[in-house]
């Protein structure tokens, strides 16, 4: 189980605006700025995103390596997948797979894929078997 991810981005302000828009439909609306000086030597400044008081997705200024990362965000429904995809596209994402079933993974796997402004691969995914009906 993951606790957190740090993702280096080339333009922190642009990425904050992008992720604020793209993640809101998934309920990921909490934001926190972490000053690296409060951590051990060399710790980066971080811009955090999360939900329900839990920060788990962090951006840091740095060298972006495009598709070096793929991050899947849990959606609570097919509608949330569709809405997150639309929000990401409106915020400047590049299409990398329109919303739909991903039968190559499982019969009840529904997802949408985009590339963020730095070229990172993002997936908004609803796996119905992981949610109470």
Buried (B, 14 or more C-beta within 10 A) or exposed (E): EEEEEEBBBBEBEBBBBBBBBBBBBBBBEBBEEBEEEEEEEEEBBBBBBBBEEEBBBBBBBEEBEEEEBEEEBBBEEBEBBBBBBBBBBEBBBEEBBEBBEBEEEEEEBBBBBBBBBBBBBBBBBBBBEEEEE
